[in-house]
Amino acid sequence: MKINANDYYADADFKISERSTKPSFDLDKKTAKKELKKQRRKLAEFQERLFANDRRAVLVCFQGMDTSGKDSLIREVFKDFNVRGVEQHSFKTPTDLELSHNYLWRHYITLPAKGNFGIFNRTHYENVLVTRVHPEYLLNENLPDIHEVSDVNQDFWNMRFEQINNFEKQLVENGTIVFKFFLHLSKEEQKNRLLRRLNLPEKNWKFSSGDLKERALWDDYQRCYEAAIANTSHEHSPWYIVPADEKPIARLIVSSILNEKLDDYEDVNFPTLDKEELDKIETYKEVLSRD
């Protein structure tokens, strides 16, 4: 089995209805978990080199409908990472402080430093997804030309797509490697997962009546995802559409894509000592041996 990143790439012609929510290959859970262990060990090795090299950062973004498996995927894929070199941020309803700045501000201040991985669990794309399905939320941003919902038109969303493209291009040009994953879940599988959540005492605390209200807007969200992905997927900051109905395989696909693309960065290596320090190594060994 070979997982090829290009098979999951979304371009400007992306149509969400043409992508399956189920994997294109059969793999039992036990084998998928075994393969995932290999992939995440390789990712952890890259993280170690990235941290030591200290010239690039990696930003991994996850979007998906409720119950698409973002939390558990992040836990399983990045389990072997050194916690010193990775941070996860989840962006929920903006605070008053965040609303007093432009919508990208809260994302800027949480970007990974060089040498680190950053994980966005829900991302800056909420600003062209949730706010597009619920344009009334934009009124909280106190934008100069938006006084009522009717002021929000296609030109506004095109502007936001351009701003997000520029934001990501700037990141890449300054050394950040950007990945964006859409966990593509079927409506039927979401229903099953919500029912399981309700039936399990240790899980039902996660359920909110708001989950059902958002589920009723499923088709609106699918249209908004399609537009957002088609307008912002580029070679330097690609979107990958991951079939998410089977969690173990979704995790394997994400980790495999990350490793395949990170292999291209041959410059991310451990630093080498200069000649003067190399010449002293034997002396240092001798001093330590006599200690």
MARROTOR-678934 format. One line per field, with one value per residue (C-alpha): residue number from 1; residue in three letters; chain; y, z, x. Coordinates in Angstrom, 2 decimals, padded with zeros to 5 digits. Each point is the difference from the previous one (the first is absolute). Layout:
N
n [NUM | ...] .
res [ala | ...] .
chain [A | ...] .
y [Y | ...] .
z [Z | ...] .
x [X | ...] .
// end
This chain:
291
n [1 | 2 | 3 | 4 | 5 | 6 | 7 | 8 | 9 | 10 | 11 | 12 | 13 | 14 | 15 | 16 | 17 | 18 | 19 | 20 | 21 | 22 | 23 | 24 | 25 | 26 | 27 | 28 | 29 | 30 | 31 | 32 | 33 | 34 | 35 | 36 | 37 | 38 | 39 | 40 | 41 | 42 | 43 | 44 | 45 | 46 | 47 | 48 | 49 | 50 | 51 | 52 | 53 | 54 | 55 | 56 | 57 | 58 | 59 | 60 | 61 | 62 | 63 | 64 | 65 | 66 | 67 | 68 | 69 | 70 | 71 | 72 | 73 | 74 | 75 | 76 | 77 | 78 | 79 | 80 | 81 | 82 | 83 | 84 | 85 | 86 | 87 | 88 | 89 | 90 | 91 | 92 | 93 | 94 | 95 | 96 | 97 | 98 | 99 | 100 | 101 | 102 | 103 | 104 | 105 | 106 | 107 | 108 | 109 | 110 | 111 | 112 | 113 | 114 | 115 | 116 | 117 | 118 | 119 | 120 | 121 | 122 | 123 | 124 | 125 | 126 | 127 | 128 | 129 | 130 | 131 | 132 | 133 | 134 | 135 | 136 | 137 | 138 | 139 | 140 | 141 | 142 | 143 | 144 | 145 | 146 | 147 | 148 | 149 | 150 | 151 | 152 | 153 | 154 | 155 | 156 | 157 | 158 | 159 | 160 | 161 | 162 | 163 | 164 | 165 | 166 | 167 | 168 | 169 | 170 | 171 | 172 | 173 | 174 | 175 | 176 | 177 | 178 | 179 | 180 | 181 | 182 | 183 | 184 | 185 | 186 | 187 | 188 | 189 | 190 | 191 | 192 | 193 | 194 | 195 | 196 | 197 | 198 | 199 | 200 | 201 | 202 | 203 | 204 | 205 | 206 | 207 | 208 | 209 | 210 | 211 | 212 | 213 | 214 | 215 | 216 | 217 | 218 | 219 | 220 | 221 | 222 | 223 | 224 | 225 | 226 | 227 | 228 | 229 | 230 | 231 | 232 | 233 | 234 | 235 | 236 | 237 | 238 | 239 | 240 | 241 | 242 | 243 | 244 | 245 | 246 | 247 | 248 | 249 | 250 | 251 | 252 | 253 | 254 | 255 | 256 | 257 | 258 | 259 | 260 | 261 | 262 | 263 | 264 | 265 | 266 | 267 | 268 | 269 | 270 | 271 | 272 | 273 | 274 | 275 | 276 | 277 | 278 | 279 | 280 | 281 | 282 | 283 | 284 | 285 | 286 | 287 | 288 | 289 | 290 | 291] .
res [met | lys | ile | asn | ala | asn | asp | tyr | tyr | ala | asp | ala | asp | phe | lys | ile | ser | glu | arg | ser | thr | lys | pro | ser | phe | asp | leu | asp | lys | lys | thr | ala | lys | lys | glu | leu | lys | lys | gln | arg | arg | lys | leu | ala | glu | phe | gln | glu | arg | leu | phe | ala | asn | asp | arg | arg | ala | val | leu | val | cys | phe | gln | gly | met | asp | thr | ser | gly | lys | asp | ser | leu | ile | arg | glu | val | phe | lys | asp | phe | asn | val | arg | gly | val | glu | gln | his | ser | phe | lys | thr | pro | thr | asp | leu | glu | leu | ser | his | asn | tyr | leu | trp | arg | his | tyr | ile | thr | leu | pro | ala | lys | gly | asn | phe | gly | ile | phe | asn | arg | thr | his | tyr | glu | asn | val | leu | val | thr | arg | val | his | pro | glu | tyr | leu | leu | asn | glu | asn | leu | pro | asp | ile | his | glu | val | ser | asp | val | asn | gln | asp | phe | trp | asn | met | arg | phe | glu | gln | ile | asn | asn | phe | glu | lys | gln | leu | val | glu | asn | gly | thr | ile | val | phe | lys | phe | phe | leu | his | leu | ser | lys | glu | glu | gln | lys | asn | arg | leu | leu | arg | arg | leu | asn | leu | pro | glu | lys | asn | trp | lys | phe | ser | ser | gly | asp | leu | lys | glu | arg | ala | leu | trp | asp | asp | tyr | gln | arg | cys | tyr | glu | ala | ala | ile | ala | asn | thr | ser | his | glu | his | ser | pro | trp | tyr | ile | val | pro | ala | asp | glu | lys | pro | ile | ala | arg | leu | ile | val | ser | ser | ile | leu | asn | glu | lys | leu | asp | asp | tyr | glu | asp | val | asn | phe | pro | thr | leu | asp | lys | glu | glu | leu | asp | lys | ile | glu | thr | tyr | lys | glu | val | leu | ser | arg | asp] .
chain [A | A | A | A | A | A | A | A | A | A | A | A | A | A | A | A | A | A | A | A | A | A | A | A | A | A | A | A | A | A | A | A | A | A | A | A | A | A | A | A | A | A | A | A | A | A | A | A | A | A | A | A | A | A | A | A | A | A | A | A | A | A | A | A | A | A | A | A | A | A | A | A | A | A | A | A | A | A | A | A | A | A | A | A | A | A | A | A | A | A | A | A | A | A | A | A | A | A | A | A | A | A | A | A | A | A | A | A | A | A | A | A | A | A | A | A | A | A | A | A | A | A | A | A | A | A | A | A | A | A | A | A | A | A | A | A | A | A | A | A | A | A | A | A | A | A | A | A | A | A | A | A | A | A | A | A | A | A | A | A | A | A | A | A | A | A | A | A | A | A | A | A | A | A | A | A | A | A | A | A | A | A | A | A | A | A | A | A | A | A | A | A | A | A | A | A | A | A | A | A | A | A | A | A | A | A | A | A | A | A | A | A | A | A | A | A | A | A | A | A | A | A | A | A | A | A | A | A | A | A | A | A | A | A | A | A | A | A | A | A | A | A | A | A | A | A | A | A | A | A | A | A | A | A | A | A | A | A | A | A | A | A | A | A | A | A | A | A | A | A | A | A | A | A | A | A | A | A | A | A | A | A | A | A | A | A | A | A | A | A | A] .
y [000.00 | 003.41 | 003.21 | 002.76 | 003.59 | 001.11 | -002.27 | 002.14 | 003.43 | 002.53 | 002.51 | 002.99 | -002.34 | -001.87 | -001.32 | -001.42 | -002.34 | -001.71 | -001.03 | -003.09 | -000.02 | -003.61 | -001.08 | -001.39 | -003.05 | -002.69 | -000.28 | -001.58 | 002.08 | -002.05 | 000.47 | 003.69 | 000.56 | -001.90 | 002.12 | 003.17 | -000.83 | -000.08 | 003.28 | 001.85 | -001.20 | 001.44 | 003.26 | 000.16 | -000.43 | 002.92 | 002.07 | -000.62 | 001.17 | 003.00 | 001.06 | -000.32 | 001.67 | 003.00 | 001.51 | -001.10 | -000.55 | -002.25 | 001.03 | -002.78 | 001.12 | -002.19 | 000.81 | -002.17 | -000.27 | -000.85 | -003.58 | -000.29 | -001.23 | 002.97 | -000.38 | -003.72 | 000.27 | 002.65 | -002.07 | -003.15 | 001.48 | 002.21 | -002.34 | -000.57 | 003.69 | 001.71 | 002.39 | 002.73 | 000.35 | -000.07 | 002.12 | -000.50 | 002.82 | -000.28 | 003.07 | 000.34 | 002.99 | 003.15 | 001.84 | 003.73 | 000.58 | -002.05 | 001.82 | 003.32 | -001.05 | -001.19 | -003.61 | -001.36 | 001.52 | -002.89 | -002.38 | 002.08 | -000.02 | -003.78 | -000.87 | -002.49 | 001.38 | -001.29 | -003.53 | -000.77 | -001.65 | 001.90 | -001.74 | 001.96 | -002.00 | 002.13 | 002.85 | 003.41 | -001.60 | 000.29 | 003.60 | -001.11 | -002.96 | 000.65 | 003.70 | -000.75 | -002.36 | 002.49 | 003.43 | 001.72 | -000.94 | 002.46 | 002.89 | -000.73 | 000.89 | 003.66 | 000.13 | 003.50 | -000.99 | -002.70 | 001.48 | -002.70 | -003.50 | 001.32 | 001.77 | -003.38 | -000.96 | -002.19 | 002.74 | -000.17 | -003.74 | 000.36 | 002.59 | -002.39 | -002.81 | 002.35 | 001.07 | -003.61 | -000.85 | 002.92 | -001.02 | -003.52 | 001.15 | 002.27 | -002.90 | -002.24 | 002.69 | 000.37 | -003.68 | -001.58 | -003.20 | 000.04 | -002.99 | 000.19 | -003.07 | -000.20 | -003.05 | -000.93 | -001.64 | -001.30 | 001.26 | -003.59 | -000.66 | 003.26 | -001.18 | -003.28 | 001.76 | 002.44 | -002.91 | -001.82 | 003.18 | 000.22 | -003.66 | 000.02 | 001.68 | 000.81 | 001.69 | 001.61 | 003.08 | 000.96 | 000.21 | 003.33 | 000.82 | 002.37 | -003.06 | -000.76 | 003.59 | -000.02 | -003.43 | 001.40 | 002.39 | -002.86 | 000.94 | 003.64 | -001.06 | -002.34 | 002.85 | 002.30 | -002.61 | -000.59 | 003.71 | 000.56 | -002.96 | 000.71 | 003.63 | -000.62 | -003.23 | 000.69 | -001.91 | 001.96 | -000.47 | -003.02 | -001.37 | -003.77 | -001.64 | -002.95 | -002.55 | -000.01 | -002.64 | -002.49 | 001.63 | -002.34 | 000.37 | 003.77 | 000.22 | -002.14 | 002.11 | 003.26 | -001.31 | -001.50 | 003.27 | 001.94 | -002.35 | -000.09 | 003.77 | 000.64 | -002.34 | 002.72 | 002.29 | -001.44 | 003.17 | -000.88 | -001.82 | -000.04 | 002.84 | -000.93 | 001.27 | 002.35 | -001.33 | 001.57 | -001.79 | -003.26 | 000.04 | 000.28 | -002.94 | -002.52 | 002.38 | 000.33 | -003.79 | -000.36 | 002.60 | -001.75 | -003.44 | 001.20 | 001.61] .
z [000.00 | -001.01 | 001.14 | -002.49 | 001.15 | -003.49 | 000.17 | 002.82 | -001.26 | -000.75 | -002.81 | -001.20 | -001.65 | 003.23 | 000.37 | 003.39 | -001.45 | -002.10 | 003.03 | 001.95 | 003.78 | -000.04 | -000.77 | -003.45 | 001.48 | 002.52 | 003.15 | 003.29 | 003.16 | 001.42 | -003.11 | -000.25 | 003.60 | -000.64 | -003.08 | 001.90 | 002.62 | -002.73 | -001.48 | 003.29 | 000.97 | -003.27 | 000.71 | 003.44 | -001.58 | -002.32 | 002.96 | 001.73 | -003.06 | -000.42 | 003.59 | -000.28 | -003.42 | 001.22 | -003.46 | -000.86 | 001.74 | -000.90 | 000.27 | -000.30 | -000.28 | 000.53 | -000.99 | -000.08 | 001.07 | 003.63 | 000.91 | -003.02 | 002.37 | 000.23 | 003.70 | -000.05 | -003.28 | 001.44 | 003.15 | -001.95 | -002.85 | 002.18 | 003.00 | -000.32 | -000.19 | 002.56 | 001.71 | 000.03 | -003.76 | -000.67 | 000.96 | -000.77 | -000.17 | -000.37 | -001.16 | 001.34 | 000.35 | -000.04 | 003.28 | 000.37 | -000.24 | -003.19 | -001.53 | 000.65 | -002.48 | -003.58 | -000.36 | -000.78 | 003.09 | 002.35 | -002.54 | -000.48 | 003.70 | 000.25 | -003.04 | 000.62 | 000.49 | -002.16 | 001.01 | 001.16 | -001.19 | 000.40 | -000.21 | -000.62 | 001.02 | -001.78 | -001.65 | -001.64 | -002.48 | 002.58 | -001.24 | -003.43 | 001.23 | 003.21 | -000.74 | -003.53 | 001.22 | 002.78 | -001.49 | 002.98 | 001.98 | -002.12 | 001.64 | 003.18 | -001.85 | -000.39 | -003.57 | -001.56 | -003.02 | 001.60 | 001.88 | -000.71 | -001.48 | -003.39 | -000.30 | -000.20 | -003.67 | -002.22 | -000.30 | 003.77 | -000.07 | -002.96 | 002.02 | 002.93 | -002.25 | -001.34 | 003.52 | 001.12 | -003.10 | 000.73 | 003.66 | -000.91 | -002.78 | 002.45 | 002.42 | -002.68 | -001.28 | 003.53 | 000.58 | 001.19 | -001.70 | -000.19 | -000.18 | -000.01 | 000.50 | -000.43 | 001.77 | -002.38 | 001.98 | -001.28 | 001.51 | 000.84 | 001.87 | 001.92 | 001.12 | 001.21 | 001.92 | 001.63 | 001.08 | 001.47 | 001.81 | 001.55 | 001.00 | 001.81 | 003.45 | -000.38 | -003.35 | 000.24 | 001.75 | -003.43 | -001.49 | -000.37 | -001.41 | -002.25 | -001.73 | -001.41 | -001.12 | -001.90 | -001.44 | -001.48 | -001.99 | -001.43 | -003.66 | 000.68 | 001.67 | -002.87 | -002.51 | 002.13 | 000.42 | -003.74 | -000.74 | 002.71 | -001.07 | -003.74 | 000.53 | 002.39 | -001.02 | -001.53 | -000.47 | 002.83 | 002.39 | -001.21 | 001.13 | 000.34 | 000.12 | 002.39 | 000.05 | 003.67 | 000.41 | 001.22 | 002.68 | 000.00 | -003.76 | 000.11 | 002.54 | -002.19 | -003.08 | 001.80 | 001.46 | -003.36 | -001.86 | 002.60 | -000.29 | -003.79 | -000.33 | 002.86 | -001.70 | -002.64 | 002.55 | -000.18 | 001.56 | 003.36 | 001.57 | 003.24 | 000.15 | -000.44 | 002.17 | -001.54 | -000.66 | 003.11 | 002.26 | -001.92 | 000.57 | 003.75 | 000.33 | 000.83 | 002.62 | 001.57 | 000.09 | 001.70 | 002.65 | 000.75 | 000.12 | 002.65 | 002.10] .
x [000.00 | 001.29 | -001.65 | 000.73 | -000.54 | -001.04 | -003.03 | -001.37 | 001.02 | -002.75 | 000.49 | -002.02 | -002.52 | -000.70 | -003.56 | -000.87 | -002.63 | 002.67 | 002.06 | -000.93 | -000.21 | 001.22 | 003.59 | 000.78 | 001.76 | -000.85 | 002.07 | -000.94 | 000.32 | 002.87 | 002.14 | -000.91 | 001.13 | 003.24 | 000.75 | -000.87 | 002.65 | 002.64 | -001.18 | -000.10 | 003.49 | 001.24 | -001.83 | 001.59 | 003.44 | -000.71 | -001.18 | 003.31 | 001.94 | -002.31 | 000.58 | 003.77 | 000.15 | -002.04 | -000.54 | -003.52 | -003.34 | -002.92 | -003.66 | -002.59 | -003.62 | -003.07 | -003.57 | -003.07 | -003.59 | -000.80 | 001.03 | 002.32 | 002.72 | 002.38 | 000.81 | 000.73 | 001.93 | 002.28 | 000.53 | 000.90 | 002.07 | 002.20 | 000.22 | 003.77 | 000.92 | 002.20 | -002.44 | 002.66 | -000.26 | -003.75 | -003.00 | -003.69 | -002.51 | -003.76 | -001.88 | -003.52 | -002.31 | 002.18 | 000.46 | -000.60 | 003.75 | 000.24 | -002.97 | 001.72 | 002.72 | -000.27 | -001.15 | 003.48 | 001.63 | -000.74 | 001.53 | 003.14 | 000.81 | -000.21 | 002.13 | 002.84 | 003.49 | 002.84 | 000.90 | -003.55 | -003.18 | -003.26 | -003.37 | -003.19 | -003.08 | -002.58 | 001.81 | -000.08 | -002.42 | -002.77 | -000.14 | -001.23 | -002.03 | -001.94 | -000.31 | -001.18 | -002.70 | -000.82 | 000.85 | -001.64 | 003.12 | 001.96 | -001.84 | 002.00 | 003.21 | -001.01 | 001.25 | -000.16 | -002.12 | -002.15 | -002.95 | -002.57 | -000.08 | -001.07 | 003.37 | 001.77 | 000.31 | 002.18 | 002.62 | 000.44 | 000.70 | 002.34 | 001.91 | 000.30 | 001.23 | 002.67 | 000.99 | 000.33 | 002.05 | 002.31 | 000.27 | 001.08 | 002.32 | 001.78 | 000.42 | 001.49 | 002.35 | 001.36 | 000.68 | -003.25 | -001.16 | -003.80 | -002.36 | -003.81 | -002.18 | -003.76 | -001.39 | -002.80 | -002.79 | -003.35 | -003.23 | -000.99 | 003.23 | -000.38 | -003.47 | 001.48 | 002.77 | -002.42 | -002.20 | 003.02 | 000.95 | -003.46 | 000.00 | 003.34 | 000.06 | 003.70 | -000.67 | -003.44 | 001.38 | 001.39 | -003.48 | -001.76 | -003.40 | 001.92 | 001.46 | -003.45 | -000.55 | 003.28 | -000.75 | -003.20 | 002.23 | 002.07 | -000.49 | 000.89 | 003.23 | 000.87 | -000.40 | 002.13 | 002.73 | 000.08 | 000.37 | 002.62 | 002.14 | -000.24 | 001.04 | 002.90 | 001.73 | 003.40 | 003.23 | 001.63 | -002.97 | -001.97 | -003.32 | -000.31 | -003.43 | 000.14 | -002.85 | -000.97 | -002.71 | 002.63 | 002.14 | 003.04 | 000.44 | -000.50 | 002.84 | 002.22 | -000.71 | 000.82 | 003.27 | 001.04 | -000.63 | 001.97 | 002.98 | -000.09 | 000.07 | 002.44 | 002.47 | 000.39 | 001.67 | 003.48 | 001.42 | -001.60 | 002.94 | 001.91 | 002.55 | 003.65 | 002.82 | 002.51 | 003.51 | 001.46 | -002.50 | 000.31 | 003.75 | -000.60 | -002.37 | 002.70 | 001.37 | -003.44 | -000.38 | 003.35 | -000.89 | -003.28 | 001.65 | 002.48 | -002.78] .
// end
